[in-house]
Amino acid sequence: MRQDGVVISPNCPQEHSLSSRVRVRAAFRVQPDLCVHIQNSSMASLKEICNGLPLNPLPPNRGRDPSVPHAPIRTPNLTAEEERLALRNALRYFPPSHHATLAPEFAQELQQYGHIYMYRFCPSFPLRAYPIDQYPCRTRQAAAIMLMIMNNLDPAVAQFPQELVTYGGNGQVFSNWAQFRLVMHYLSQMTEQQTLVMYSGHPMGLFPSLPSSPRAIITNGMVIPNYSSRDQYEKMFALGVSMYGQMTAGSYCYIGPQGIVHGTMLTVLNAGRRYLGTDDLRGRVFVTSGLGGMSGAQAKAAVIAGCVGVIAEVDEAPLIKRHKQGWLMEVTSSLDQCIKRIREVRSSKTPLSLGYHGNVVDLWERLLLEFERTGELLVDLGSDQTSLHNPFNGGYYPVPLSFNQANQLMSSDPARFRSSVKESLRRQIRAINKLADAGMFFWDYGNAFLLEAKRAGAEVEKGDGGATEFRYPSYVQHIMGDIFSLGFGPFRWVCTSGDPKDLAVTDDLAASVLEKICANVSDHIRQQYNDNIRWIREAGKHQMVVGSQARILYSDQRGRISIALAINQAIADGKVSAPVVISRDHHDVSGTDSPFRETSNVYDGSAFCADMAVQNFVGDAFRGATWVSLHNGGGVGWGEVINGGFGLVLDGSEDAANRASLMLSWDVSNGVARRCWSGNLNAFETIQRTMKENKQLQVTMPFPVQDEQVLDRALQG
């Protein structure tokens, strides 16, 4: 480790830090009897949190744990009467005999942090994805949901675990810890004739249903459209009546940054093909920002794609976290050192992930300065993955403020902070525009970067563009949209045993399935299969598991169903030791209506319509999903998106196989049909092929206008 600029190399010990707060821990060997003790202890702890709210006695109020990162202070600007309502709403989880004790501390949390998290009820034992057999449940379907919830709140996975934020700065699993404990209690009691109903983090309760019904129905942020503004959200969240579940946080399906590694790798590879005309990215430099939740995948994806990834991050904590996890190879806080390393690895064509501890605006401006001084363009590809869906509450940190200064200003003077964010965005765009004019290729990563830059007055307008178009394309418009229209999207699974051997078996099964299918597809589709076969064959070597034993790959309808059925059969045969949960990122073929991301390449005027996501949620529910979710927000932000998701438990049964076949067919074809109707040629061909394979599928096909003069003559009268 160097002191000048602080460079951490991959040869240093596993535990490193940019500060003295993190110390190297001694390794130790776990004895078998200790393993048994740990398992018994964890089972006892799991049983304790399944008993509902601990009231007699109340647990001690330990407050916030200083050893973990915490969410920025919220500024909901409640009136005195609204503060009173927020407090009343929080206390309704508890009998009146405890109100005198809890009311003062809840009021303090509200006034100090802008929300009532109920820290007193945060469990004291480690939250993580314990093996499925350790959960005290009546049905394994409920145990699987509990496992996924616990994984979302694992400190190794969650961005702000004590605030129940999984990723994205404000992607909540629940609104408070009382909700967590009640949900765990309900799941432990649930039978296969009940469904848990979730209203924006609040468990409405268990309701009678059928064994074929979903075990959980989750909605987050379903606000009347005219009231779906950011300011109103801050009030509703503070009142405890609504919640932003992001995409996979509030649906319990997050699998750590691996969840986007593969998609990021595919994006970078296809950006190279489209913008640079090559599959070989050695020596090419990709500059971006963000190492938090989802954005933490960028470092790993860049190296797998073979290029040099330079990722700026203002917050020291996620930078250290990604380096300790092996996702980030080097770190520096010196711009001089950063530029030096870029030149070195460009020359040697060595793949590298380099984390710059500082503001990305400073990095862009320094790259521009180097170009103006020397004529040397040091960056080939550029993007941004800061959480600009949440720009004024910790999603984006402006120059020239330090991280701590920005957090202070955010709560002490929100108006001035907003102004600083907008000026910083304008500076960032000025540098990007000049580098793009020199030959760098930039794209929007669907995080509302260009949308917020436009709102800030930056020069990102596209003169003849539509409502969803800017000077730079979104990655869906230029790269991933046509892949979605082929039916390919982020299919994922979690081995509930927690055993890496099970994950290795499923990796091999998935690769074998794709290789078999790949032999009989068109050249156009074969490239997508080959990219994914390469990925899954190499996945185990890249140490991507954070939290649960999970995997992700991109596949179309045929591949997803075939992989699910192969895994289900392996469970039945005992080759996989416990059930497997299948799911996907909502960022997929049919899960999300998002005019500035997933549906930004829909040009028939329906980009702002949300029928697809709602139909996805409903259709998955009655076709066999174990749980389904519908969210307002996700990725691009509150009020900008509607997305639906699912989880389905494979347990080796014939019933699970039937559910997977039926539900996954719908889950993909729903979106392909919508994209076909909007005019996408890939989707047109895909849905025609799917109808030939399944005679029960009948889709309304569009007739394109072949002579534009017909329109001109008609409109001119």
C-alpha positions, 0 to 999 in steps of 0.5 A, a space after each residue: 500500500 502506498 501512502 501518496 494517493 493510497 494505491 492498493 494492489 491485488 497482491 495486498 492481504 485480503 482486508 484493506 482500508 483507505 483509513 485506519 478504521 478497518 483492521 486486518 483480522 486474524 484467520 482461524 480454522 473452524 472446528 466441527 463442534 464449533 460449526 454445530 454450535 454456530 448452527 444451533 445458535 443461528 436456529 435459535 436466533 431465527 426462531 426468536 425473530 419468528 415469534 413476532 414483536 418482542 414486547 415482554 420485555 422490550 429489547 434494549 435500544 442500542 440505537 445505530 451501529 457505528 460499524 456499518 454505513 448509514 443512509 443519509 438523513 432524510 428531509 421530508 419537511 413534515 408539518 407539526 401535524 404530519 409529525 404527529 401523524 407519523 408518530 401515531 402511525 408507528 405506534 400502532 404496531 405496539 400495545 398502548 402499554 408501551 407507547 410511553 416508552 417508544 414514543 420519545 425514541 420514535 420521535 427522536 428518530 423522526 426528527 434526527 433521521 427523517 424517518 422512524 426505523 425502530 432501531 430498538 427492534 433491529 435483530 442483534 444476530 447476523 442477518 444472512 441467507 441461512 440454509 433453508 432447513 434452519 428456518 422454522 416454517 410449515 412450508 418450504 415456500 415460506 422458508 425460501 421467502 425468509 431466506 431471500 429477505 435475510 439475504 437482502 439485509 445481509 450487511 455484505 449485501 445491503 447498502 445501509 442494512 440498519 435502515 433496511 436499504 438494500 441498494 440504490 440509496 433508498 431501495 427498501 426491503 421494509 420501512 421499519 424493523 417492526 414490519 420485518 419481525 411481523 413478516 418473519 412471524 407470518 411466514 413461519 406460521 403460513 400454510 399452503 392455503 394462505 397468502 401473505 399480503 404486503 402493502 409497501 413494506 407493511 404486512 397486511 396479514 395472512 389471507 386464505 387462498 389456494 395451494 396453487 396461489 402465490 404465497 406472497 403478493 407484494 406492492 410498493 409505492 402504488 400511489 395515485 398518479 397525480 400524487 407520485 412526485 418526489 416531494 410527496 414520496 418523502 412525506 409518505 415514506 416518513 409517514 410510514 404509508 408508502 415505500 420505494 422498493 427499487 426493483 429487487 429490494 422490495 421484492 426480496 430478490 436481490 442477489 448482490 452486485 452479481 445481479 448486474 455483473 453479467 448485464 454490465 459485461 454484455 453491455 460493455 461487450 456490445 458497446 465495443 462491437 457497436 461503437 468501436 467495431 471490435 470484440 477485443 477490448 484489451 487496452 480500451 478504457 471504460 470510465 464510469 462512477 458508482 461502486 455501491 449496490 448494483 453499480 458495484 458490478 462495474 469493476 468486475 464486469 469491465 475485467 471480464 469483458 477484457 477492458 480497463 474499467 476506471 470507476 469513481 466513488 466518493 464514499 470510502 465505505 463501498 470502495 473498501 467493501 468492493 476491494 475486500 470482496 475481490 471485485 476491485 483490483 486497485 484503488 487510488 485517491 490521486 488523480 495523477 496516479 489514476 492517469 498514470 495507471 490508465 496510460 500504463 495498462 492501455 499500453 500493456 493491454 492489461 485488463 484492470 479495475 481501478 477505483 478512484 476515490 473521489 468525485 467523477 466530475 473531477 475525473 472527467 475534467 482531468 481526462 479532458 485536461 489531458 486531452 487538451 494538453 497532449 491530444 491523447 484521448 485516454 477514454 474510449 467508452 463512458 457512462 455513469 451509474 450513480 443513483 440519480 433516481 435519488 439525486 438530492 438525498 445521497 444518490 449523487 454527490 456534487 463537486 467541490 464538496 467532500 463526502 462529509 460536507 455534502 451529507 451535512 449540507 444535504 440536511 442543513 440546507 437542502 435548497 443549496 444542496 440541490 443547487 450544487 447538484 445541478 451545477 455539478 451535473 452541468 460541469 460533468 456534461 460539459 466535460 463529457 460533451 467535449 470528450 465525446 466530440 473528440 471520439 469517446 462514446 458515451 451512453 446513458 445507463 438508465 439511472 436517470 443521469 441524462 434526465 436529471 442533467 436535462 432538468 439541471 440545464 445541461 446541454 444534453 438535448 437532441 434536436 429532433 429527438 422524441 420525449 425519451 431521447 437525448 444527445 446520447 442514447 440509453 444503453 437500451 436504445 442502442 445496445 440491450 433493447 434489441 437483445 430484450 426483443 429477442 427474449 433474452 434477459 437476466 434469469 437468476 437462481 439461488 441455491 437455498 442450501 447455501 452450499 457452493 457445491 449445489 451452485 457448481 452443479 447448477 452452473 454446469 447444468 445451465 451451460 450444458 442446456 444452453 450448449 444443446 440449444 445453441 446447436 439449433 438456432 440462427 446465427 443472430 441468436 447464436 451470438 447471444 447464446 455463445 456470450 452466455 455460455 462463455 459467461 456461465 462456464 467462467 462464472 465460478 472462477 470470478 468469485 462473484 457470490 456475495 451473500 446467497 449462493 446465486 447465479 445469473 445469466 441472460 437467456 430467452 424463453 426456451 433457455 429459461 424453461 430448459 434450465 429451470 426444468 433441468 435444475 428441478 430434475 436435479 433436485 428430484 434426483 438428489 444431485 442438488 441438495 435443497 430447493 432452488 429459487 428462480 427469479 430475474 431482475 425486473 430489468 427484463 423483457 416484460 417486467 418493467 415499463 420505464 420510458 427512460 430505460 427498459 422501454 426507451 426504444 418503444 417508439 409507438 407512443 406507448 413508452 409511458 404506458 404501464 400495461 405490460 408491467 401490471 399484466 406481468 405481475 398479474 399473469 405470473 401470479 395465476 400461472 404459478 409464481 411463489 410470490 409476485 411484486 409490483 413497484 412504483 419506481 426502480 432504477 430511474 426513480 419514483 414516479 418514472 417506472 412501474 415494474 413487476 417481479 416474481 420468485 418461484 421455488 423449484 423443489 423437484 416436484 412435478 408441480 414445480 416443473 409445470 409452474 415453471 414451464 407455464 409461468 416462464 413462457 408468459 413472463 417472456 412472451 408478454 414483453 416480446 409481444 408488446 415490443 412486437 406490437 410497437 414495431 421492433 423487428 427482432 420481437 416480430 421474428 421472435 414472437 412468430 417463432 414462439 407461436 410456431 413452437 406453441 400452438 396455444 399462443 396467438 398474438 395480434 401481429 402489426 401490419 407496418 405502413 410501407 408507404 409513408 406518402 399514404 400518411 402524408 396524403 391523408 393528413 394533407 386532406 
